[in-house]
Amino acid sequence: MKKIRIMTCATCIDARCPFKDQFKQAIEEAYPKVKVVFGTHGGPGGPEEVVTMFRGAIKHLLGQPGRSMVNLMNDVKTLMRGDRGKKH
């Protein structure tokens, strides 16, 4: 089994999580050899653009009956790729 050397955290945690510093500190104290890296899934406009796209996708999901979390994640992936007009 390989050892974990780096733990990556998504951009939404980096941009909006109020407990980010405590989260990082707890991991580093428990696992001193693990490096914690934030903002690994950024979009072309940076962390704020990712958060804005995610919020928009959630509003879109909640406004349509019969949609699931899988649909939401597919919408977010589509937005992240930049092909906003294509259907999946």
DSSP file (Angstrom, degrees, kcal/mol; ACC not computed):
  #  RESIDUE AA STRUCTURE BP1 BP2  ACC     N-H-->O    O-->H-N    N-H-->O    O-->H-N    TCO  KAPPA ALPHA  PHI   PSI    X-CA   Y-CA   Z-CA
    1    1 A M              0   0    0      0, 0.0     2,-0.2     0, 0.0     0, 0.0   0.000 360.0 360.0 360.0 135.1    0.0    0.0    0.0
    2    2 A K        -     0   0    0      1,-0.1     2,-0.3     0, 0.0     0, 0.0  -0.507 360.0-120.5 -81.3 151.0    1.3    3.5   -0.9
    3    3 A K        -     0   0    0     -2,-0.2     2,-0.4     1,-0.0    -1,-0.1  -0.676  24.3-114.4 -91.0 145.9    1.5    6.2    1.7
    4    4 A I        +     0   0    0     -2,-0.3     3,-0.1     1,-0.2    29,-0.1  -0.666  38.3 166.6 -79.8 128.0   -0.4    9.5    1.2
    5    5 A R        +     0   0    0     -2,-0.4    30,-3.0     1,-0.3     2,-0.4   0.679  65.4  32.3-109.7 -30.4    2.0   12.4    0.8
    6    6 A I  E     -a   35   0A   0     28,-0.2     2,-0.5    30,-0.0    -1,-0.3  -0.996  59.0-161.4-134.5 134.2   -0.4   15.1   -0.4
    7    7 A M  E     -a   36   0A   0     28,-3.1    30,-2.9    -2,-0.4     2,-0.4  -0.971  16.7-154.8-112.5 121.7   -4.1   15.7    0.4
    8    8 A T  E     -a   37   0A   0     -2,-0.5     2,-0.4    28,-0.2    30,-0.2  -0.783   5.5-162.6-100.1 140.8   -5.8   18.0   -2.1
    9    9 A C  E     -a   38   0A   0     28,-2.7    31,-1.7    -2,-0.4    30,-0.9  -0.962  26.0-106.4-122.8 138.1   -8.9   20.0   -1.3
   10   10 A A    >>  -     0   0    0     -2,-0.4     4,-1.5    29,-0.2     3,-0.8  -0.090  28.2-110.1 -63.1 159.7  -11.2   21.6   -3.8
   11   11 A T  H 3> S+     0   0    0      1,-0.2     4,-2.9     2,-0.2     5,-0.2   0.801 113.9  65.4 -60.4 -32.6  -11.4   25.2   -4.6
   12   12 A C  H 3>>S+     0   0    0      1,-0.2     4,-2.2     2,-0.2     5,-0.6   0.869 103.0  47.8 -63.2 -34.3  -14.8   25.7   -2.9
   13   13 A I  H <>5S+     0   0    0     -3,-0.8     4,-1.4     3,-0.2    -1,-0.2   0.923 113.3  48.4 -67.8 -43.3  -13.2   24.8    0.4
   14   14 A D  H  <5S+     0   0    0     -4,-1.5    -2,-0.2     1,-0.2    -1,-0.2   0.897 119.0  38.4 -62.0 -41.6  -10.4   27.3   -0.3
   15   15 A A  H  <5S+     0   0    0     -4,-2.9    -1,-0.2    -5,-0.1    -2,-0.2   0.813 134.6   9.5 -82.7 -31.6  -12.7   30.1   -1.3
   16   16 A R  H  <5S+     0   0    0     -4,-2.2    -3,-0.2    -5,-0.2    -2,-0.2   0.615  84.3 112.7-130.5 -14.8  -15.6   29.7    1.1
   17   17 A C    ><< -     0   0    0     -4,-1.4     3,-1.3    -5,-0.6     4,-0.2  -0.515  44.6-160.3 -73.7 119.8  -15.1   27.2    4.0
   18   18 A P  T 3  S+     0   0    0      0, 0.0     3,-0.2     0, 0.0     4,-0.2   0.651  92.2  51.7 -71.7 -12.4  -14.9   29.1    7.3
   19   19 A F  T 3> S+     0   0    0      1,-0.2     4,-2.8     2,-0.1     5,-0.2   0.200  73.5 113.9-106.6  14.6  -13.1   26.1    8.9
   20   20 A K  H <> S+     0   0    0     -3,-1.3     4,-2.5     1,-0.2     5,-0.2   0.899  78.3  45.8 -54.3 -47.8  -10.4   25.8    6.3
   21   21 A D  H  > S+     0   0    0     -4,-0.2     4,-2.5     1,-0.2    -1,-0.2   0.897 114.6  47.1 -66.9 -40.3   -7.5   26.7    8.6
   22   22 A Q  H  > S+     0   0    0      2,-0.2     4,-2.5     1,-0.2    -1,-0.2   0.894 112.0  51.7 -66.3 -39.2   -8.8   24.5   11.4
   23   23 A F  H  X S+     0   0    0     -4,-2.8     4,-2.0     2,-0.2    -2,-0.2   0.937 112.5  45.0 -60.2 -49.3   -9.2   21.6    8.9
   24   24 A K  H  X S+     0   0    0     -4,-2.5     4,-2.7    -5,-0.2     5,-0.2   0.923 113.3  50.1 -62.9 -45.0   -5.7   22.0    7.6
   25   25 A Q  H  X S+     0   0    0     -4,-2.5     4,-2.4     1,-0.2     5,-0.2   0.911 109.4  51.1 -61.8 -43.7   -4.2   22.3   11.1
   26   26 A A  H  X S+     0   0    0     -4,-2.5     4,-2.1     2,-0.2    -1,-0.2   0.902 112.9  45.7 -62.1 -41.5   -6.0   19.2   12.4
   27   27 A I  H  X S+     0   0    0     -4,-2.0     4,-2.9     2,-0.2    -2,-0.2   0.934 113.5  48.6 -67.1 -45.8   -4.8   17.1    9.4
   28   28 A E  H  < S+     0   0    0     -4,-2.7    -2,-0.2     1,-0.2    -1,-0.2   0.851 112.9  48.2 -65.1 -33.7   -1.2   18.4    9.7
   29   29 A E  H  < S+     0   0    0     -4,-2.4    -1,-0.2    -5,-0.2    -2,-0.2   0.914 117.5  40.6 -71.2 -42.1   -1.1   17.7   13.4
   30   30 A A  H  < S+     0   0    0     -4,-2.1    -2,-0.2     1,-0.3    -1,-0.2   0.838 132.1  25.3 -73.8 -33.3   -2.5   14.2   13.0
   31   31 A Y    ><  +     0   0    0     -4,-2.9     3,-2.1    -5,-0.2    -1,-0.3  -0.688  67.8 176.4-133.1  77.9   -0.4   13.4    9.9
   32   32 A P  T 3  S+     0   0    0      0, 0.0    -1,-0.1     0, 0.0    -4,-0.1   0.700  79.9  56.5 -61.7 -20.4    2.7   15.6    9.9
   33   33 A K  T 3  S+     0   0    0      2,-0.1     2,-0.5   -29,-0.1    -5,-0.1   0.530  88.9  91.6 -88.4  -4.7    4.1   14.0    6.7
   34   34 A V    <   -     0   0    0     -3,-2.1     2,-0.5    -7,-0.2   -28,-0.2  -0.795  67.7-146.5 -94.9 127.6    1.0   14.9    4.7
   35   35 A K  E     -a    6   0A   0    -30,-3.0   -28,-3.1    -2,-0.5     2,-0.5  -0.800  10.3-145.8 -91.3 130.2    1.0   18.2    2.8
   36   36 A V  E     -a    7   0A   0     -2,-0.5     2,-0.5   -30,-0.2   -28,-0.2  -0.866  16.8-172.2 -99.9 124.7   -2.5   19.8    2.5
   37   37 A V  E     -a    8   0A   0    -30,-2.9   -28,-2.7    -2,-0.5     2,-0.3  -0.971   4.2-159.9-121.5 127.0   -3.1   21.7   -0.7
   38   38 A F  E     +a    9   0A   0     -2,-0.5   -28,-0.2   -30,-0.2   -27,-0.2  -0.701  64.7  34.9-102.5 156.0   -6.1   23.9   -1.4
   39   39 A G    >   +     0   0    0    -30,-0.9     3,-0.6   -29,-0.5   -29,-0.2   0.877  61.6 148.2  78.2  40.3   -7.6   25.1   -4.6
   40   40 A T  T 3   +     0   0    0    -31,-1.7   -30,-0.2    -3,-0.3    -2,-0.1   0.619  67.3  49.0 -84.7 -12.0   -6.9   22.1   -6.8
   41   41 A H  T 3  S+     0   0    0    -32,-0.2    -1,-0.2     2,-0.0   -29,-0.1  -0.260  77.3 156.8-122.1  46.7  -10.0   22.3   -9.1
   42   42 A G    <   -     0   0    0     -3,-0.6     6,-0.0     1,-0.1   -32,-0.0  -0.346  32.5-136.1 -74.8 151.6   -9.9   26.0  -10.1
   43   43 A G  B >   -B   46   0B   0      3,-0.5     3,-1.6    -2,-0.1     7,-0.1  -0.349  39.1 -86.9 -93.5-178.7  -11.5   27.3  -13.2
   44   44 A P  T 3  S+     0   0    0      0, 0.0    -2,-0.1     0, 0.0    -1,-0.0   0.761 128.8  48.7 -63.1 -23.8  -10.0   29.8  -15.6
   45   45 A G  T 3  S-     0   0    0      1,-0.3     3,-0.3     2,-0.1     4,-0.3   0.358 114.5-114.6 -98.0   5.5  -11.3   32.7  -13.5
   46   46 A G  B X>  -B   43   0B   0     -3,-1.6     4,-1.5     1,-0.2     3,-0.6  -0.331  53.4 -38.7  91.8-175.2  -10.0   31.4  -10.2
   47   47 A P  H 3> S+     0   0    0      0, 0.0     4,-2.3     0, 0.0     5,-0.2   0.845 131.3  56.2 -57.9 -40.1  -11.8   30.2   -7.1
   48   48 A E  H 3> S+     0   0    0     -3,-0.3     4,-2.4     1,-0.2     5,-0.2   0.869 105.3  52.6 -63.8 -35.4  -14.6   32.8   -7.1
   49   49 A E  H <> S+     0   0    0     -3,-0.6     4,-2.6    -4,-0.3    -1,-0.2   0.899 108.7  50.4 -66.3 -39.3  -15.6   31.7  -10.6
   50   50 A V  H  X S+     0   0    0     -4,-1.5     4,-2.5     2,-0.2    -2,-0.2   0.930 111.7  47.4 -63.5 -45.1  -15.9   28.1   -9.5
   51   51 A V  H  X S+     0   0    0     -4,-2.3     4,-2.6     1,-0.2    -2,-0.2   0.910 112.3  50.2 -63.0 -42.4  -18.0   29.0   -6.5
   52   52 A T  H  X S+     0   0    0     -4,-2.4     4,-2.2     2,-0.2    -2,-0.2   0.914 112.0  47.2 -62.6 -43.6  -20.2   31.2   -8.7
   53   53 A M  H  X S+     0   0    0     -4,-2.6     4,-2.3     2,-0.2    -2,-0.2   0.907 112.2  50.1 -64.3 -41.4  -20.7   28.4  -11.2
   54   54 A F  H  X S+     0   0    0     -4,-2.5     4,-2.3     2,-0.2    -2,-0.2   0.919 110.5  49.3 -64.9 -43.3  -21.5   25.9   -8.5
   55   55 A R  H  X S+     0   0    0     -4,-2.6     4,-2.5     1,-0.2    -1,-0.2   0.922 111.3  50.1 -60.5 -43.7  -24.1   28.2   -6.9
   56   56 A G  H  X S+     0   0    0     -4,-2.2     4,-2.3     1,-0.2    -1,-0.2   0.896 109.6  50.6 -61.9 -40.2  -25.7   28.7  -10.3
   57   57 A A  H  X S+     0   0    0     -4,-2.3     4,-2.6     2,-0.2    -1,-0.2   0.893 109.8  50.3 -66.2 -38.8  -25.8   24.9  -10.9
   58   58 A I  H  X S+     0   0    0     -4,-2.3     4,-3.0     2,-0.2     5,-0.2   0.931 111.1  48.1 -65.0 -44.7  -27.4   24.4   -7.5
   59   59 A K  H  X S+     0   0    0     -4,-2.5     4,-1.3     1,-0.2    -2,-0.2   0.907 112.5  50.4 -60.0 -40.8  -30.1   27.0   -8.2
   60   60 A H  H  < S+     0   0    0     -4,-2.3     4,-0.2    -5,-0.2    -2,-0.2   0.923 112.5  46.4 -62.0 -45.6  -30.6   25.4  -11.6
   61   61 A L  H >< S+     0   0    0     -4,-2.6     3,-1.6     1,-0.2     6,-0.3   0.934 112.0  49.5 -63.0 -48.2  -31.0   22.0  -10.0
   62   62 A L  H 3< S+     0   0    0     -4,-3.0    -1,-0.2     1,-0.3    -2,-0.2   0.722 106.4  58.0 -68.2 -19.9  -33.4   23.1   -7.2
   63   63 A G  T 3< S+     0   0    0     -4,-1.3    -1,-0.3    -5,-0.2    -2,-0.2   0.446  98.4  67.9 -88.8   0.2  -35.6   24.9   -9.7
   64   64 A Q  S X  S-     0   0    0     -3,-1.6     3,-1.1    -4,-0.2    -1,-0.1  -0.972  78.2-132.3-126.1 122.1  -36.3   21.8  -11.8
   65   65 A P  T 3  S+     0   0    0      0, 0.0     3,-0.1     0, 0.0    -2,-0.1  -0.400  88.8  26.7 -68.0 146.7  -38.4   18.9  -10.7
   66   66 A G  T 3  S+     0   0    0      1,-0.3     2,-0.3    -2,-0.1    -5,-0.0   0.536  86.6 130.6  83.8   6.5  -36.9   15.4  -11.2
   67   67 A R    <   -     0   0    0     -3,-1.1    -1,-0.3    -6,-0.3     2,-0.2  -0.685  38.5-159.3 -94.3 149.7  -33.3   16.4  -11.2
   68   68 A S     >  -     0   0    0     -2,-0.3     4,-1.9    -3,-0.1     5,-0.1  -0.644  35.8 -99.0-119.5 175.7  -30.7   14.6   -9.1
   69   69 A M  H  > S+     0   0    0      1,-0.2     4,-2.7     2,-0.2     5,-0.2   0.836 123.3  59.0 -64.0 -32.7  -27.2   15.3   -7.7
   70   70 A V  H  > S+     0   0    0      2,-0.2     4,-2.2     1,-0.2    -1,-0.2   0.916 105.1  49.3 -61.8 -42.5  -25.8   13.3  -10.6
   71   71 A N  H  > S+     0   0    0      2,-0.2     4,-2.3     1,-0.2    -2,-0.2   0.913 110.3  51.4 -61.3 -42.2  -27.4   15.8  -12.9
   72   72 A L  H  X S+     0   0    0     -4,-1.9     4,-2.5     1,-0.2    -2,-0.2   0.937 110.0  47.9 -59.9 -48.0  -26.0   18.7  -10.9
   73   73 A M  H  X S+     0   0    0     -4,-2.7     4,-2.6     1,-0.2    -1,-0.2   0.877 110.7  51.5 -64.9 -37.0  -22.5   17.3  -11.1
   74   74 A N  H  X S+     0   0    0     -4,-2.2     4,-2.2     2,-0.2    -1,-0.2   0.902 110.1  50.1 -64.3 -39.6  -22.8   16.7  -14.8
   75   75 A D  H  X S+     0   0    0     -4,-2.3     4,-2.5     2,-0.2    -2,-0.2   0.918 110.9  48.8 -62.8 -43.2  -23.9   20.4  -15.2
   76   76 A V  H  X S+     0   0    0     -4,-2.5     4,-2.7     2,-0.2    -2,-0.2   0.919 110.6  50.6 -63.8 -43.4  -20.9   21.6  -13.1
   77   77 A K  H  X S+     0   0    0     -4,-2.6     4,-1.9     1,-0.2    -1,-0.2   0.908 110.5  50.2 -60.4 -41.3  -18.5   19.5  -15.2
   78   78 A T  H  X>S+     0   0    0     -4,-2.2     5,-1.2     1,-0.2     4,-1.1   0.923 111.9  47.2 -62.6 -44.6  -20.0   20.9  -18.4
   79   79 A L  H  <5S+     0   0    0     -4,-2.5     3,-0.3     1,-0.2    -2,-0.2   0.891 109.6  53.5 -64.4 -39.3  -19.6   24.5  -17.0
   80   80 A M  H  <5S+     0   0    0     -4,-2.7    -1,-0.2     1,-0.2    -2,-0.2   0.856 107.4  51.3 -64.8 -34.6  -16.0   23.8  -15.9
   81   81 A R  H  <5S-     0   0    0     -4,-1.9    -1,-0.2    -5,-0.2    -2,-0.2   0.742 110.7-125.3 -74.1 -21.5  -15.1   22.6  -19.4
   82   82 A G  T  <5S+     0   0    0     -4,-1.1     2,-1.2    -3,-0.3     3,-0.2   0.490  74.6 122.8  92.8   2.5  -16.6   25.8  -20.9
   83   83 A D    > < +     0   0    0     -5,-1.2     3,-1.3     1,-0.2    -1,-0.1  -0.470  27.3 158.5 -96.3  65.1  -19.0   24.1  -23.3
   84   84 A R  T 3   +     0   0    0     -2,-1.2    -1,-0.2     1,-0.3    -5,-0.1   0.727  66.1  52.5 -62.2 -26.7  -22.1   25.8  -21.8
   85   85 A G  T 3  S+     0   0    0     -3,-0.2    -1,-0.3    -7,-0.1     2,-0.2   0.609  89.2  94.4 -88.5 -11.2  -24.3   25.4  -24.8
   86   86 A K    <   -     0   0    0     -3,-1.3     2,-0.3    -8,-0.1    -3,-0.0  -0.531  66.8-136.2 -85.6 147.3  -23.9   21.7  -25.3
   87   87 A K              0   0    0     -2,-0.2    -2,-0.1     1,-0.1    -1,-0.0  -0.745 360.0 360.0 -96.6 149.7  -26.2   19.1  -23.9
   88   88 A H              0   0    0     -2,-0.3    -1,-0.1     0, 0.0    -2,-0.0   0.394 360.0 360.0-112.3 360.0  -24.9   15.9  -22.2
